[in-house]
């Protein structure tokens, strides 16, 4: 593919538009096939692009002074933000002017606007937020991370299909293992919804390897490639993982500053700590995908830096290059065909 057009919400995020433009400049070096439609205040954006002539050469600015703030409720954003940088960037995907939109703005507003504008893929009732997390075995995907606080069993089944397609596309895993996050591995444990979802998974004949129930400690071990969970629990898990990483990073920092001997050990272990930091750096995993929409939408963390935002753009580029939605559609069609054959 010669050009992948990425629509950027330049005004979304804590440090916009600086991190958006600087992040796009980093991403354009890694992905020379990417070009950018940048939505936001032209005067501010042009000033930043002056420092990045190569990015300027593959970018076009669409001016708007309106933007969605971090405090806006989704209903307010939809009603009052029709000319906002976020909405116009999403419109570009709907109108096939871009193949992907990336925003560090208000998560609730981005999801609501994207769902209303792009609609869901056939066979998907609700989109889900999916992201990769580091594990002992590499990386695993988890969804939903907050889009759907309450889910039924069929929602969880659909999340499994979406998550499996995601790791096939992003990680190249041909037969992903999928687990339902629960309070225990035994079939008798958990609420009615996860029990019903487990039955659906076992009976569905899906193109994935369903491993049944998994527990919270399985996430760090990477027991499965895809962890399926409702949005309430998934969001709690995500924040708990982020907080734990920050806690132990601070513990290590304090430990190696506590005495002269500790400082010496820390100095000798500098390279090891650099490798550790590279593996757990949250910026590397920045970029959650709104799966199940009729278009690719990537949500960057609002407080990320240039490097983190460039990785969110990278997620979008990879999703487009690897045909994420085509994989999802093909597998949903195949599943529908099998269900029809069983009924007949």
N, C-alpha and C positions, 0 to 999 in steps of 0.2 A: 504494500500500500504506500503510494508516494507521499500522500499528505493525510495526516489525521488532524482534524480541526477540533480544538478544545475551546469550549466557551468558559470564560473565567468571570466569576462574580468578584470584580476587583475591590468592591467596597465591603465585603463580608469578612469578619474576623476582628480580633482585638487590635491588630497592628496594620490593618488595611489602609491604603493599598500597597504599602511598602513590601510586606512579606509576600503578597501575591505576585508582584512584578519581579522581585528578586528571586522568588521561588521559581517562577516561570523561566527566568534566565538560566538558572541551574538546570532545570528540566530540559530546556532546549538543547543544551550541550549533550545530555545523555540520550535524548530522543530527537535526532535531527529531522525525522519525518514529521514532527509535530509543528503545527501552526496554531495561532491563537486569535480568537475573537474576544476582546477584552471590553467588558461592560462596566462603566463607571464614569467618574468625573474626568473629562478629557484633559483638563489643565493639569491636574495632579498626576495623572498617568503619563502624559507626555514628558513631564519633568523627570520622572523616574526612568522612562525608557531612553532618555538621552544618555544614560550611563550604560546602556546595553544595546549597542547598535545591531548586533546579530539578532537579538530578540525583536527589535523594532522592525527588522526586515521581514519577519514572518508573522507580524501582528497587525491587526486592524482594531481600532478603538471605536466603540459605539457609545456615544456620550449620553449620560444621564446623571442628574444630580440627586436622584432619589435612591434610597437604599433601605434595607430592612435592618432595624436595630436588633441587638441581642435581647432586648426586653419585650419586643413586639409579640403578642399572642398570634398564633397561626391564623386565626380568623381575621384579625386586624391586618396582618400582612397581606392576606389574599385580597381583602376588600380595598385597602389603601395603597398597596404596593404594585399596582399593575405596570407601572413604568419604572420600577426599581431595578437595580443592577441584577439582583437575584432572579426576578421574574423574566427579564429580558434574556438572560443567559439560558434559562430553562426553555424559553420559547425558541431559541436558536436550535436546540436539539429537536424539538417538536417539528420545526419547519425544515429540518434536514440541512440546516446551514452549518451545524456542528455535529460531531458524533458523540460528544460527551460534555458534561458540565461539571466543573469543580468549584466548590464554595467552602469557605471557612465560616460562613455566617450562621445565623440562628437555625438550629437543627430542626425544631418543630415546624418553623415556617418553610424551610427547604423541603421537608417531607410533604407537607400539606400542598404546597405549590406544585411540586413535582407530580404528585399523585393526581391532582386536579388537571394539570396540563398534559401530562404524558399518558395517563391511564395505566392500568396494569396489563400485563401480558395475558392472553387467553389461558384460562385454567388457574390463574393466580387470584385469590381473593384479596390478599393484603400484601403490600411490599414489606420487606424486612431489612433491618440494618445489619450488615455483615462486615466483619473485619478479621484479620489474621492476628494471632497472638503467639508469642514465643513459647516453645515447649522443649522438653528434654530431647524430643525426637525431631525437632525442626520447627515447623509452624503448623498450626491448626486454625481452622475457621470457626467462628462462633456467631450464631444468630438465633434469635433476634436480640439486638442490643438496646432496644428502647422504643421502637416504633409502635409496638402492640403490647400494651400492658396486660391485657387479658386475651387469651387465645383459646380456640377450640382444638380438638384433635386433628381436624383436617388442615387447619392452619399450620400446625407443627409438621404434618406430613409434607405440605408444600414447602416449608422452610428447609426440610431435608433435601428435597429435590433442588431447590435453589442453591443451598450450600454445597451440594455435591458438584453441581455445574460450575460453581465459583472456583473450587479447588482444582477441578479438571482444567479450567481455563487459565488460572493464575499459576498453579503449581505443577500442572502437567500430570496429575495423578489419574490414572485410567479407571480404577475401580475404588472410589473413595470409601473409607469406613465412616459410618455415621452412628452417633449415639445420642440418646435422649437424656439430658441432664436431670437427675432425680436425687432423692434423699437416700437412695440405696440401690443396689444392683438387683435385688430380688423382685420378682414379678408382683409380689403382694404389696410392695411399698409404693408410696406416692399417691397423688390425688387421682380422681377419675379421669381427668383430661389426659395426663401422661400415660395412664394405663390404656385408655382407648387409642391414643396415638400409636403406642407400641403394637397393638393389634393391627392397626392400619398399615404400619410399616411392614409387618411380617406377611401380610396378605397381598401387598400391592405389586409385587414382582417389579420392583424399581431397579434401574441400572446403578445400584450402589450396594454396599455391603453393610447391612444394618446389624449393629452389635448389641442392641438392647439398651438397657439403662446404664448410665455412667454417673459417677459422683464428682463433686467439686474438685477433689484432689487429682482426678484424672486429667483435668485441664492442664495443669503444669507438667504432667507426665506425657501428655500428647497421646493418650491411649487410642483416640480415634482422630480422623482427619477433620471431621465436622461435628461440632457440639450444637445440638438443637435445644432451644429453650425459649420460654415466653419472654417478652420484652422487659417485664419488671425484674425477673430474676437475672436475665442477661445483663442488664444495665448495672445491677448491683455487683455481679461478678466482675465486670469490666473495671468498675471503679475500685473494687477491692484489690484486683491485680495491680492496677496503677499505683494505688496507695502503698501496697506491700513492697513494690520495687523501689519507690521513693524512700520508704522507711529503712530498708536494708542498705540502700546506697548511702544514706546518711549515717547509719551505724558504722559502716566500713570507713567512711571518711573520718568520723570521730575516733574510731579505734586506732587508726594509723597516725593520729596526731596527738595521742595521749601521752607519749613518752619519747625520749630520744631513740630507744631501741625500736619502738614501733615505727617511728619515722624512717629508720634505716631499712626495716623490713619492707615498708611500703615503697620506698625508693627502689629496692631490689626487685620488687614485684610490679614495677610500673607497666611493663609490657603486658603482663597477665591482666592487669586491671583495665588496660586499654581494650584488650580483646573482650573482656567481660562487659564493659560499657557499650561496646559496639553491638553485642548480642542483645542487650536488654534496653537499648536506647529507644524510648517510645516514638521518637521521630521517624525511625526506620519503618515502624508499623502504622504510621499516620496515613489515613485515607480509608474511611469506611464506605462501602458501596451500598446503595439502596437497591437491593435485589427485587426483581419481580415487576419492575416498571418497563414500559415500552420505550426505553431509552436509558442510557448509562448516566447515573448521577453519583458523584463521589463527594463525600463530606469530609473535609479536613477539620482537625481540631482547631478551635477558634484561637487558642493561645500558642499555636506552634510558631516556629521560626521559618526562615527561608528554606532551610534544608528539609524540614518537615513538610512544608507545602509542596516542595518539588517532588517529594515521594508520593504525595496524594495525586499529583498530576501523573506520575508514573503508573499508579494503579489504574487510572483512567485509560492511559495509552495502552497498557497491557490488556485491559478488558476489551478494548476495541480491536486490537490486533488479533486477539485470540478468539474473537467471535462469541463473547459471553452469552448474549441474548439468543444467538442462533443455537447454541448448545442447549440452553434452557427450553427454547421452543421445540426443538427436535425431540427432547426427552419427554416433555409434556405430551406431545403428539403421540409418541410411541406408547406412553402410559395409557392415554385415552383409548388407543387402538386395542391394547391388551384387555382393558376393562370391557370394551365392547364385545370382544371375542368371548370373554368369559360369560357375559350375560347371554350371548347367543348359544 
